[in-house]
Amino acid sequence: MISGLIYARNFYIALLDDESGYLTFPYSMDEVDSNRLPRLHGRGATEYVMRHAKPLLADPDELARLLALGEISHSGARSVCWLGVPLLWSGKAIGVLAVQSYSPEYTYTARDQELLTFVSYHIANALQRKHAASSLKKAYASLERRVTERTRALALANRDLREQVAERERVERRLKYETLHDSLTGLPNRALLLQRLEQALQRHAADPAELFAVLFIDLDRFKVINDSVGHLIGDDLLFQVGGRIRACLKTRDVVARLGGDEFAVLLEGISEPGNALLIAERVISELQAPFRLGIKEIFTSASIGVALCSLHYQQPEELLRDADAAMYNAKDSGRHRASMFDDRLRREALSLLDMESDLRHALSRNEFVPFYQPIVGLAEGRAVGFEALLRWHHPERGLLEPGDFLLIAEECGCAEAIDWQIFEQVCAQAMRLIGMEGFISINVSGRHFRSSKLDQRLLALFEQYAVPTHCIRIEVTEGALLENPNQVKRMLQNLRDHGVGIALDDFGTGYSSLSYLHQYPFETLKIDRSFITELPASDEETQGLALVRAIQVLADSLHMKVIAEGIEKESQRLALLGVGCRYGQGFLFARPQPAETWIQAAGRSKVPQELDQ
């Protein structure tokens, strides 16, 4: 994969073994040093990069200078150009990714350094996950070995039966504990929480004065944190969050981790309903303070739903369900707040059934329509194409966005039919909207790729409405590529062979996006809006800006176009132009509008020019 991006005929990965002090080379390919053996940690160019935890781009003169200064004592085979970047783990260099050239025809530049640094992030994250999995496996193996040895010794000795029974009881207690507790945080898990909830319901049924409440806690934007700093730091954050929640409660209260970034609390013995909201606000305030994770300072917040006990509750799951619904209400109200489950939310829950019925009627009435958002050139602000976005003209609730109904549509099996209605309308409006010069992007979700004839059906639709294939772009997310990769690759390649453009949407948010670039016929990368919101308001160099620049360098190297999503500020547009990004979309330029709005605008000024090839 590396050789597809830069010159890497001479390439190696070096890792430091902390226990032995040796520098190992799990991967090495070199024209001169064909057998690179492990060595003691010394003062070579590789160790220089690890010592300073920063990249080194050096020619022979620079290596000679470092030798003269005593920074390095040797530089290995004589190379014309040597480039090494550190593999960083929690701010510490654990290894080096290095390439070198022995020929003046191939030298490295700062852009190569940025690209190799971008690749190093993926390799370092993979090493961290592998190390964590290996450590866990060793721990389990060690525990199993110790239990086996202890059991064998006790069986052979056949003495001190009392100790054997005590040991067995200790192991059983440990297993029971592990069954009822979360392995990451040590907190009770869902099973133990449900047991305690059932007991609280029984006490309340016997004595209605025994009040209790359930809090459902969800961290805001945890996925962004996890994707930005890695799962290890994300796990550390969850551990500290559990501790802070516990510190806000009484001894008899229960705080449990349900999974992911979701926690729940059972508050017992509350004197009045308002106390539950006061405790929820206390938790929110406690989680607002910054978390110190290694050298990083992380900020997060929480949305909390509260459900109060009532005699109509028969099962503990019902309380969790309603607290969960209240939590989503808190998120919809702006996050970083608490919301109490009430009759209004109960009515909304019941209205979900009505929504399913409305969806099926809406399909037969053609109430779903595409709205179009321009994709513009960032330099001049001129539209070059459109992205088609789903909207629902609900007869009672007005114009609805996908977030208002799409999850329900997926659950009831309507989502694909809705998408095909949108695809057909896009094709019917395409020529009036863009003529022969622009393009329209349509979003094709992963569920469509389960059909082996998706590509044929799309091509037939384009032919039916006489839409030139070069005027259509298909946007797919990484998730669409996972379920049946060979089938997806075949269909995308067939569409690409017929002239349809293929774009990878939300690039950078998955775990393997880099590996997909060589496997699928993408011509465009769309940078996810989470990266754009992190861009600085000034010329300050930040990690977010460095990542966007690295994505642009990667795309340029692969001759791909880049479109930035979610641009809302002028400072974001200027920052993107500064790293070489040429195209984008967002509220800074225009909000999505019906086709007729843009068709009328076309009468006043000529619309979209194609993206430059």
Summary of the structure (lengths in Angstrom):
residues: 613
radius of gyration: 29.2
end to end distance: 24.6
largest distance: 97.2
contacts: 1890
relative contact order: 0.06
helix: 48%
strand: 22%
